[in-house]
């Protein structure tokens, strides 16, 4: 990865190729990829993204997913390490 940091315990990768995270190994870079380790970190990341108005996508194992070579102009939140399911409610 071109840029890697660790804010708290959440790993953060800048300009990360999504081809490294999809089953079919295709896809351009996302602006940022974050990998929270705990449910609390996940909730904190999602709240921060919503507050900032940052476009985001929650990624599991990357199967059944085709990503454009142009990538994603936002943050990808990778949750493949979670053993429990996560439900996200929309509050419109």
Helices and strands as residue ranges (DSSP letters): E 3-7, E 10-17, G 18-21, E 29-35, H 39-52, E 56-59, E 72-78
